[in-house]
Amino acid sequence: MNTPRRALLASAILVPSIARAQDGFPTRPIRLVVPWPPGGPIDLAARPIAARMAELLGQPVVIENRGGANGTIGALHVSQAAPDGYTLLVASPGPVSISPLARGLAAQEPQRLFAPVCQLVSSPSALVVRKDLPARDLAALIALAKARPGALTYGSAGPASINHLSAATLAARGGVEMLHIPYQGAAPLLTDLIAGRIDMAFLGIGVALPLVTQGNARALAVGNLRRAAAMPDVPTVAETYPGFQADNWYGILAPIGTPRAIIQRLHRDAAAAVRTPSVTRAMVEAGNEPAPSESPETFAAMMAEDLERWRDSVRAAGLRPE
């Protein structure tokens, strides 16, 4: 048998065997890497989804927390894993969009490292101010910042974090100067906001809502394009500055090169998990909005748009653009 015929025969044998392996996926536990410590917003959102996915997939879906470096340690770990569908990342813009831009890496960095699987939720943000700040709405806040250039302070979970870039973008849109106070995480930021040692911060609504409800802070605006279900009476920043968007999202990514059949299976069961009534209820109670993508491709398109939005925010914050 000549070489071309042998190669053709080998490929004819190999393709069905690969297809059978993918059709049988999964045959062992799946690791869902959360690139943050246990107990944080992403971790809490991922756990009920993972539990329901395990039921649908017929294999355990195990949460593995790998925190550090604004989520990039866990993200890097997954990007280097075998592209077989058994190691996945619970992603957010920080490690896969913002950090590459802030470090001056290529805009295609997420697309080179990861295959989008499924968006899970949208996580609205709220602009929260200390309870005694003499500004009752966004227009009054901007006026106060103009009257006191550089005096108003905003906190963040660190440089190039979402709450840093959101506030920097607001300052740029409002034409005001405000002082950035970075913290080593959310806990000390919240302590100082409640104590009145900083003036404001963009926070996830799940974090902001208890502060507002208990009277420890006031919400002036929300950062997503439409009003948030958890704070329906609070206007959006976009009502004052059209197009302003500072919401978050969580989704599942796989290492680049993961077979399409596996991506499609994971997408189907992840989306179904989010739509499960008990999981939907848990998301809403945490201040998130269930937002399963229609397909891996629609998730990829959303990520590409999101990358462009954060590029503008990186510039507004004076960080290094690509």
ZATI-628215 format. One record per residue (C-alpha): residue number from 1; x, y, z; residue in one letter. Coordinates in nm, 4 decimals, padded with zeros to 6 digits. Layout:
% ZATI-628215
PT  num        xx        yy        zz  residuo
PT  NUM         X         Y         Z        a
...
% end
This chain:
% ZATI-628215
PT  num        xx        yy        zz  residuo
PT    1   00.0000   00.0000   00.0000        m
PT    2   00.1511   00.3351  -00.0993        n
PT    3   00.2048   00.6187   00.1505        t
PT    4  -00.0924   00.8413   00.0506        p
PT    5  -00.3332   00.5461   00.0756        r
PT    6  -00.1910   00.4478   00.4164        r
PT    7  -00.2315   00.8067   00.5397        a
PT    8  -00.5888   00.8198   00.4115        l
PT    9  -00.6741   00.4916   00.5790        l
PT   10  -00.5141   00.6032   00.9057        a
PT   11  -00.7118   00.9272   00.9050        s
PT   12  -01.0337   00.7382   00.8329        a
PT   13  -00.9699   00.5216   01.1387        i
PT   14  -00.8550   00.8108   01.3584        l
PT   15  -01.1443   01.0509   01.2960        v
PT   16  -01.4192   00.8163   01.4217        p
PT   17  -01.2105   00.7297   01.7278        s
PT   18  -01.1735   01.0986   01.8135        i
PT   19  -01.5439   01.1529   01.7561        a
PT   20  -01.6305   00.8631   01.9851        r
PT   21  -01.4029   01.0031   02.2565        a
PT   22  -01.5719   01.3418   02.2318        q
PT   23  -01.9192   01.1883   02.2203        d
PT   24  -01.8421   01.0124   02.5474        g
PT   25  -01.7288   01.3319   02.7203        f
PT   26  -01.6990   01.3592   03.0153        p
PT   27  -01.5633   01.0369   03.1590        t
PT   28  -01.4027   01.1847   03.4709        r
PT   29  -01.4370   01.4886   03.7026        p
PT   30  -01.4055   01.8389   03.5606        i
PT   31  -01.2095   02.1109   03.7422        r
PT   32  -01.3675   02.4561   03.7379        l
PT   33  -01.0927   02.6994   03.8376        v
PT   34  -01.2059   03.0157   04.0172        v
PT   35  -00.9100   03.2582   04.0092        p
PT   36  -01.0074   03.4184   04.3410        w
PT   37  -01.0183   03.3021   04.7048        p
PT   38  -01.3232   03.1169   04.8395        p
PT   39  -01.6213   03.3245   04.9461        g
PT   40  -01.5884   03.6026   04.6898        g
PT   41  -01.8598   03.7046   04.4419        p
PT   42  -01.7323   03.4864   04.1564        i
PT   43  -01.6835   03.1874   04.3851        d
PT   44  -02.0348   03.2204   04.5257        l
PT   45  -02.1833   03.2488   04.1761        a
PT   46  -01.9868   02.9505   04.0443        a
PT   47  -02.0790   02.6958   04.3115        r
PT   48  -02.4528   02.6495   04.2410        p
PT   49  -02.3794   02.6469   03.8680        i
PT   50  -02.1092   02.3822   03.9139        a
PT   51  -02.3412   02.1664   04.1230        a
PT   52  -02.6129   02.1724   03.8569        r
PT   53  -02.3620   02.1150   03.5734        m
PT   54  -02.2414   01.8038   03.7562        a
PT   55  -02.5955   01.6666   03.7499        e
PT   56  -02.6331   01.7386   03.3787        l
PT   57  -02.2888   01.6113   03.2786        l
PT   58  -02.3008   01.3016   03.4963        g
PT   59  -01.9572   01.3723   03.6444        q
PT   60  -01.8385   01.5808   03.9414        p
PT   61  -01.7596   01.9450   03.8638        v
PT   62  -01.5104   02.0476   04.1284        v
PT   63  -01.4426   02.4115   04.2197        i
PT   64  -01.0715   02.4819   04.2558        e
PT   65  -00.9751   02.8238   04.3963        n
PT   66  -00.6458   02.9635   04.2639        r
PT   67  -00.6340   03.3266   04.3724        g
PT   68  -00.3647   03.5890   04.3268        g
PT   69  -00.2462   03.8708   04.0998        a
PT   70  -00.5954   04.0022   04.0216        n
PT   71  -00.7026   03.6624   03.8916        g
PT   72  -00.4154   03.6134   03.6494        t
PT   73  -00.2549   03.3214   03.8369        i
PT   74  -00.5615   03.1024   03.7987        g
PT   75  -00.6178   03.2196   03.4414        a
PT   76  -00.2604   03.1351   03.3432        l
PT   77  -00.2942   02.7914   03.5026        h
PT   78  -00.5984   02.7100   03.2902        v
PT   79  -00.4439   02.8504   02.9717        s
PT   80  -00.1588   02.6009   03.0116        q
PT   81  -00.3828   02.3003   03.0840        a
PT   82  -00.4557   02.0246   02.8323        a
PT   83  -00.7302   02.1344   02.5900        p
PT   84  -00.9532   01.8402   02.6718        d
PT   85  -01.2453   02.0050   02.8537        g
PT   86  -01.1443   01.8835   03.1988        y
PT   87  -00.9861   02.2091   03.3215        t
PT   88  -01.1977   02.5218   03.2795        l
PT   89  -01.1801   02.8825   03.4001        l
PT   90  -01.4562   03.0854   03.5598        v
PT   91  -01.3550   03.4113   03.3971        a
PT   92  -01.4301   03.7793   03.4451        s
PT   93  -01.2918   04.0832   03.2595        p
PT   94  -01.0108   04.1447   03.5106        g
PT   95  -00.7702   03.8620   03.4297        p
PT   96  -00.8661   03.8001   03.0655        v
PT   97  -00.9254   04.1525   02.9291        s
PT   98  -00.8105   04.4274   03.1646        i
PT   99  -00.4800   04.2820   03.2854        s
PT  100  -00.3465   04.2128   02.9327        p
PT  101  -00.4355   04.5665   02.8253        l
PT  102  -00.2829   04.7240   03.1360        a
PT  103   00.0378   04.5279   03.0802        r
PT  104   00.0547   04.6419   02.7205        g
PT  105  -00.0127   04.2994   02.5721        l
PT  106  -00.1900   04.2382   02.2439        a
PT  107  -00.5628   04.2924   02.2208        a
PT  108  -00.5952   03.9343   02.0973        q
PT  109  -00.4462   03.7915   02.4183        e
PT  110  -00.7710   03.6313   02.5459        p
PT  111  -00.8475   03.4871   02.2032        q
PT  112  -00.4977   03.3382   02.1761        r
PT  113  -00.5210   03.1643   02.5131        l
PT  114  -00.8854   03.0695   02.5622        f
PT  115  -01.1868   02.9287   02.3826        a
PT  116  -01.5105   03.0910   02.5049        p
PT  117  -01.7630   02.8372   02.6316        v
PT  118  -02.0560   03.0190   02.7925        c
PT  119  -02.1336   03.3480   02.9585        q
PT  120  -02.3041   03.2778   03.2899        l
PT  121  -02.4172   03.6023   03.4491        v
PT  122  -02.3992   03.9775   03.4234        s
PT  123  -02.2955   04.1437   03.7474        s
PT  124  -02.4118   04.5068   03.7677        p
PT  125  -02.2072   04.7605   03.9597        s
PT  126  -02.3197   05.0520   04.1738        a
PT  127  -02.1498   05.3821   04.2467        l
PT  128  -02.1682   05.3959   04.6255        v
PT  129  -02.0697   05.6989   04.8370        v
PT  130  -02.0128   05.7410   05.2092        r
PT  131  -02.3353   05.8072   05.3907        k
PT  132  -02.2535   06.1685   05.4855        d
PT  133  -02.1160   06.2848   05.1505        l
PT  134  -02.2989   06.6087   05.0559        p
PT  135  -02.4070   06.4846   04.7118        a
PT  136  -02.7453   06.3196   04.6618        r
PT  137  -02.7144   06.2347   04.2933        d
PT  138  -02.4553   06.1954   04.0209        l
PT  139  -02.4828   06.5532   03.8946        a
PT  140  -02.4219   06.6845   04.2467        a
PT  141  -02.1234   06.4511   04.2861        l
PT  142  -01.9620   06.5805   03.9663        i
PT  143  -02.0298   06.9387   04.0722        a
PT  144  -01.8682   06.8690   04.4095        l
PT  145  -01.5641   06.7146   04.2391        a
PT  146  -01.5295   07.0202   04.0139        k
PT  147  -01.5442   07.2492   04.3160        a
PT  148  -01.2774   07.0438   04.4957        r
PT  149  -01.0292   06.9257   04.2304        p
PT  150  -00.8388   06.6188   04.3489        g
PT  151  -01.0018   06.6210   04.6930        a
PT  152  -01.2644   06.3500   04.6478        l
PT  153  -01.1332   05.9962   04.6843        t
PT  154  -01.2443   05.6663   04.5348        y
PT  155  -01.1351   05.3236   04.6466        g
PT  156  -01.0542   05.0137   04.4446        s
PT  157  -00.9374   04.6580   04.4968        a
PT  158  -00.6091   04.7559   04.3305        g
PT  159  -00.4690   04.9257   04.0201        p
PT  160  -00.6336   04.8068   03.6966        a
PT  161  -00.9207   04.6479   03.8875        s
PT  162  -01.2705   04.6990   03.7516        i
PT  163  -01.3675   04.9428   04.0261        n
PT  164  -01.0513   05.1449   03.9588        h
PT  165  -01.1177   05.1701   03.5855        l
PT  166  -01.4894   05.2394   03.6320        s
PT  167  -01.4237   05.5391   03.8581        a
PT  168  -01.1412   05.6658   03.6382        a
PT  169  -01.3716   05.6506   03.3352        t
PT  170  -01.6427   05.8399   03.5240        l
PT  171  -01.3921   06.1090   03.6206        a
PT  172  -01.2811   06.1387   03.2586        a
PT  173  -01.6404   06.1616   03.1299        r
PT  174  -01.7242   06.4203   03.3947        g
PT  175  -01.4076   06.6223   03.3336        g
PT  176  -01.3061   06.6066   03.6996        v
PT  177  -01.0018   06.5040   03.8991        e
PT  178  -01.0428   06.2536   04.1828        m
PT  179  -00.7857   06.0684   04.3925        l
PT  180  -00.7514   05.6915   04.3542        h
PT  181  -00.6957   05.4951   04.6772        i
PT  182  -00.6012   05.1317   04.5977        p
PT  183  -00.6533   04.8555   04.8547        y
PT  184  -00.5352   04.4984   04.8895        q
PT  185  -00.8788   04.3589   04.8175        g
PT  186  -01.2406   04.4471   04.8850        a
PT  187  -01.2568   04.3978   05.2633        a
PT  188  -01.0366   04.6941   05.3680        p
PT  189  -01.2013   04.9103   05.1009        l
PT  190  -01.5450   04.8439   05.2511        l
PT  191  -01.4166   04.9118   05.6022        t
PT  192  -01.2866   05.2535   05.5021        d
PT  193  -01.5962   05.3409   05.2990        l
PT  194  -01.8247   05.2628   05.5920        i
PT  195  -01.5971   05.4593   05.8253        a
PT  196  -01.6013   05.7578   05.5885        g
PT  197  -01.2261   05.7504   05.5218        r
PT  198  -01.2884   05.7383   05.1451        i
PT  199  -01.5673   05.9075   04.9555        d
PT  200  -01.6867   05.6512   04.7036        m
PT  201  -01.6320   05.3288   04.5101        a
PT  202  -01.7850   05.1267   04.2314        f
PT  203  -01.8956   04.7971   04.3874        l
PT  204  -02.0774   04.4924   04.2638        g
PT  205  -02.4451   04.5290   04.3495        i
PT  206  -02.4335   04.2109   04.5558        g
PT  207  -02.1753   04.3829   04.7784        v
PT  208  -02.3288   04.7304   04.7623        a
PT  209  -02.6876   04.6359   04.8397        l
PT  210  -02.6353   04.5358   05.2064        p
PT  211  -02.4369   04.8565   05.2679        l
PT  212  -02.7171   05.0676   05.1251        v
PT  213  -02.9968   04.8714   05.2921        t
PT  214  -02.8282   04.8994   05.6325        q
PT  215  -02.7695   05.2742   05.5912        g
PT  216  -02.3900   05.2466   05.5825        n
PT  217  -02.3624   05.4054   05.2356        a
PT  218  -02.5734   05.5542   04.9572        r
PT  219  -02.6019   05.4415   04.5948        a
PT  220  -02.5992   05.7272   04.3443        l
PT  221  -02.5990   05.5318   04.0172        a
PT  222  -02.5535   05.1891   03.8626        v
PT  223  -02.2901   05.1146   03.6027        g
PT  224  -02.4720   04.8942   03.3540        n
PT  225  -02.6689   05.0294   03.0598        l
PT  226  -03.0113   04.9611   03.2083        r
PT  227  -03.1359   04.9953   03.5637        r
PT  228  -03.0586   04.6988   03.7846        a
PT  229  -03.3372   04.4747   03.9090        a
PT  230  -03.1855   04.4856   04.2584        a
PT  231  -03.1904   04.8701   04.2621        m
PT  232  -03.4727   04.9712   04.0267        p
PT  233  -03.5009   05.3254   04.1646        d
PT  234  -03.1318   05.4063   04.1200        v
PT  235  -03.0544   05.5712   03.7833        p
PT  236  -02.7767   05.4524   03.5563        t
PT  237  -02.4611   05.6527   03.4942        v
PT  238  -02.5549   05.6221   03.1256        a
PT  239  -02.8615   05.8399   03.1877        e
PT  240  -02.6154   06.1230   03.2499        t
PT  241  -02.3245   06.0051   03.0319        y
PT  242  -02.4681   05.8049   02.7401        p
PT  243  -02.2911   05.4805   02.6672        g
PT  244  -02.1187   05.4590   03.0054        f
PT  245  -02.0907   05.0933   03.1037        q
PT  246  -01.9084   04.9500   03.4033        a
PT  247  -02.0730   04.6181   03.4670        d
PT  248  -01.9025   04.2848   03.5166        n
PT  249  -01.9626   03.9401   03.3743        w
PT  250  -01.8688   03.5862   03.4650        y
PT  251  -01.8300   03.3081   03.2125        g
PT  252  -01.6565   02.9797   03.1422        i
PT  253  -01.3459   02.9592   02.9231        l
PT  254  -01.1503   02.6547   02.8099        a
PT  255  -00.7886   02.6325   02.6938        p
PT  256  -00.7493   02.7191   02.3273        i
PT  257  -00.7629   02.4102   02.1098        g
PT  258  -01.0387   02.2371   02.3036        t
PT  259  -01.2454   02.0386   02.0478        p
PT  260  -01.5601   02.2079   01.9268        r
PT  261  -01.7783   01.9107   02.0196        a
PT  262  -01.6648   01.9403   02.3811        i
PT  263  -01.7131   02.3188   02.3806        i
PT  264  -02.0678   02.2724   02.2529        q
PT  265  -02.1496   02.0110   02.5177        r
PT  266  -02.0135   02.2297   02.7965        l
PT  267  -02.2026   02.5314   02.6648        h
PT  268  -02.5294   02.3415   02.6503        r
PT  269  -02.5082   02.2205   03.0092        d
PT  270  -02.3661   02.5442   03.1530        a
PT  271  -02.6484   02.7466   02.9945        a
PT  272  -02.9044   02.4928   03.1157        a
PT  273  -02.7565   02.5112   03.4655        a
PT  274  -02.7971   02.8901   03.4780        v
PT  275  -03.1579   02.8593   03.3595        r
PT  276  -03.2454   02.6106   03.6357        t
PT  277  -03.4941   02.7928   03.8636        p
PT  278  -03.3023   02.7263   04.1861        s
PT  279  -02.9768   02.8496   04.0298        v
PT  280  -03.1481   03.1542   03.8789        t
PT  281  -03.2915   03.2360   04.2202        r
PT  282  -02.9481   03.2082   04.3826        a
PT  283  -02.7990   03.4408   04.1190        m
PT  284  -03.0672   03.7051   04.1662        v
PT  285  -03.0408   03.6906   04.5462        e
PT  286  -02.6670   03.7581   04.5123        a
PT  287  -02.7349   04.0668   04.2981        g
PT  288  -02.6364   03.9030   03.9692        n
PT  289  -02.8457   03.8795   03.6543        e
PT  290  -02.8522   03.5399   03.4797        p
PT  291  -02.7220   03.5897   03.1246        a
PT  292  -02.6380   03.2565   02.9587        p
PT  293  -02.5050   03.3155   02.6088        s
PT  294  -02.6927   03.1741   02.3124        e
PT  295  -02.3779   03.0055   02.1837        s
PT  296  -02.0005   03.0045   02.2352        p
PT  297  -01.9799   03.2381   01.9352        e
PT  298  -02.2092   03.5016   02.0877        t
PT  299  -02.0019   03.4865   02.4059        f
PT  300  -01.6852   03.5377   02.2007        a
PT  301  -01.8400   03.8411   02.0305        a
PT  302  -01.9400   03.9903   02.3659        m
PT  303  -01.5865   03.9406   02.4976        m
PT  304  -01.4425   04.1196   02.1930        a
PT  305  -01.6722   04.4192   02.2490        e
PT  306  -01.5897   04.4170   02.6180        d
PT  307  -01.2173   04.4266   02.5413        l
PT  308  -01.2613   04.7431   02.3354        e
PT  309  -01.4606   04.9089   02.6140        r
PT  310  -01.1944   04.8356   02.8725        w
PT  311  -00.9231   04.9623   02.6372        r
PT  312  -01.0812   05.3076   02.6649        d
PT  313  -01.0966   05.2724   03.0441        s
PT  314  -00.7286   05.1767   03.0628        v
PT  315  -00.6466   05.4968   02.8776        r
PT  316  -00.8747   05.7018   03.1035        a
PT  317  -00.6985   05.5620   03.4093        a
PT  318  -00.3584   05.6593   03.2690        g
PT  319  -00.2418   05.2984   03.2563        l
PT  320  -00.0347   05.1565   02.9767        r
PT  321  -00.2544   05.0802   02.6731        p
PT  322  -00.1567   04.8182   02.4206        e
% end
